[in-house]
Amino acid sequence: MAEISIDPTLGPVLARTGDERAVLESFLDFHRAVLLRKVRGLADADATRRLVPSATTLAGLVRHLTMVERNWFPCLLAPGPDDVYLTTEEEALASFALTGEDTVERLAADYERACARSREVAARFPLDHVVPHPQLGEVSLRWILVHMIEETARHVGHADIFRELTDGSTGAL
């Protein structure tokens, strides 16, 4: 039997009577999917165009949120030998910077892989699982999920504005 794929933008609607984990994960996946919808279909030049005084761009938002996914899930919950949790403001700002190899498709694929890895790591732990955090002391997986919903949604709001300024497209779908 083929696996049924559900549009992630429907997740929060489908999880409306689900348990806490289903609700949290569906809202995070919703915002992840909207970010990809905001950047897909744009030419690289449009996604990297600076539209505000800061260096923030649509492509930069995707690159930053890829780092955020890696930072909060694998680096905190299941760090490998080369994983280093980024803690400084300079490191966060640097994650928006693009290289000559950053294309819309490459950035989107990297983000999708980071999100898949985040889901895989988070699935191994209960919501009450607590890990040390270099700045906050300890955080639970529940807290990480709520923080990631907030972080992703905030940047998706930025992406919505950038996309509207680029070609007039608006909305989650």
GISULUR-V100872 format. One record per residue. N is the residue number from 1. SS is DSSP state (H for helix, E for strand, L for the rest). PHI is phi in radians with two decimals (* if undefined). Layout:
N,SS,PHI ; N,SS,PHI
//
This chain:
1,L,* ; 2,L,-1.26 ; 3,L,-1.24 ; 4,L,-1.48 ; 5,L,-1.77 ; 6,L,-1.81 ; 7,L,-0.95 ; 8,H,-1.05 ; 9,H,-1.23 ; 10,H,-1.58 ; 11,H,-0.88 ; 12,H,-1.07 ; 13,H,-1.23 ; 14,H,-1.20 ; 15,L,-1.60 ; 16,L,-1.05 ; 17,L,-2.10 ; 18,L,-1.39 ; 19,L,-1.30 ; 20,H,-0.99 ; 21,H,-1.09 ; 22,H,-1.07 ; 23,H,-1.17 ; 24,H,-1.06 ; 25,H,-1.15 ; 26,H,-1.21 ; 27,H,-1.19 ; 28,H,-1.12 ; 29,H,-1.10 ; 30,H,-1.00 ; 31,H,-1.18 ; 32,H,-1.04 ; 33,H,-1.15 ; 34,H,-1.14 ; 35,H,-0.99 ; 36,H,-1.14 ; 37,H,-1.16 ; 38,H,-1.24 ; 39,H,-1.68 ; 40,L,-1.19 ; 41,L,1.56 ; 42,L,-1.63 ; 43,L,-1.19 ; 44,H,-0.95 ; 45,H,-1.08 ; 46,H,-1.24 ; 47,H,-1.25 ; 48,L,-1.77 ; 49,L,-1.20 ; 50,L,-1.46 ; 51,L,-2.00 ; 52,L,-2.33 ; 53,L,-1.02 ; 54,L,-1.30 ; 55,L,-1.45 ; 56,L,-1.19 ; 57,L,-2.37 ; 58,H,-1.02 ; 59,H,-1.09 ; 60,H,-1.10 ; 61,H,-1.10 ; 62,H,-1.14 ; 63,H,-1.09 ; 64,H,-1.09 ; 65,H,-1.18 ; 66,H,-1.13 ; 67,H,-1.08 ; 68,H,-1.08 ; 69,H,-0.99 ; 70,H,-1.15 ; 71,H,-1.17 ; 72,H,-1.50 ; 73,L,-1.75 ; 74,H,-1.05 ; 75,H,-1.12 ; 76,H,-1.58 ; 77,H,-1.54 ; 78,L,-2.61 ; 79,L,-1.18 ; 80,L,-1.58 ; 81,L,-1.08 ; 82,L,-1.75 ; 83,L,-1.40 ; 84,L,-2.20 ; 85,L,-1.28 ; 86,L,-1.47 ; 87,L,-2.12 ; 88,L,-1.64 ; 89,H,-1.09 ; 90,H,-1.10 ; 91,H,-1.15 ; 92,H,-1.13 ; 93,H,-1.14 ; 94,H,-1.12 ; 95,L,-1.22 ; 96,L,-1.48 ; 97,L,-1.24 ; 98,L,-1.79 ; 99,L,-1.92 ; 100,L,-1.15 ; 101,L,-1.59 ; 102,L,-1.37 ; 103,L,-1.94 ; 104,H,-0.97 ; 105,H,-1.15 ; 106,H,-1.15 ; 107,H,-1.10 ; 108,H,-1.11 ; 109,H,-1.14 ; 110,H,-1.09 ; 111,H,-1.13 ; 112,H,-1.05 ; 113,H,-1.14 ; 114,H,-1.11 ; 115,H,-1.15 ; 116,H,-1.08 ; 117,H,-1.12 ; 118,H,-1.05 ; 119,H,-1.06 ; 120,H,-1.07 ; 121,H,-1.16 ; 122,H,-1.07 ; 123,H,-1.11 ; 124,L,-1.40 ; 125,L,-2.21 ; 126,L,-1.28 ; 127,L,-1.02 ; 128,L,-1.44 ; 129,L,-1.07 ; 130,E,-2.02 ; 131,E,-2.27 ; 132,E,-1.23 ; 133,E,-2.16 ; 134,L,-1.11 ; 135,L,-2.02 ; 136,L,-1.80 ; 137,E,1.61 ; 138,E,-2.35 ; 139,E,-2.42 ; 140,E,-1.67 ; 141,H,-1.02 ; 142,H,-0.99 ; 143,H,-1.10 ; 144,H,-1.04 ; 145,H,-1.09 ; 146,H,-1.12 ; 147,H,-1.06 ; 148,H,-1.19 ; 149,H,-1.07 ; 150,H,-1.10 ; 151,H,-1.09 ; 152,H,-1.18 ; 153,H,-1.08 ; 154,H,-1.07 ; 155,H,-1.30 ; 156,H,-1.16 ; 157,H,-1.07 ; 158,H,-1.08 ; 159,H,-1.05 ; 160,H,-1.08 ; 161,H,-1.18 ; 162,H,-1.04 ; 163,H,-1.16 ; 164,H,-1.10 ; 165,H,-1.16 ; 166,H,-1.37 ; 167,H,-2.45 ; 168,L,1.52 ; 169,L,-1.20 ; 170,L,-2.40 ; 171,L,1.58 ; 172,L,-1.27 ; 173,L,-1.76
//
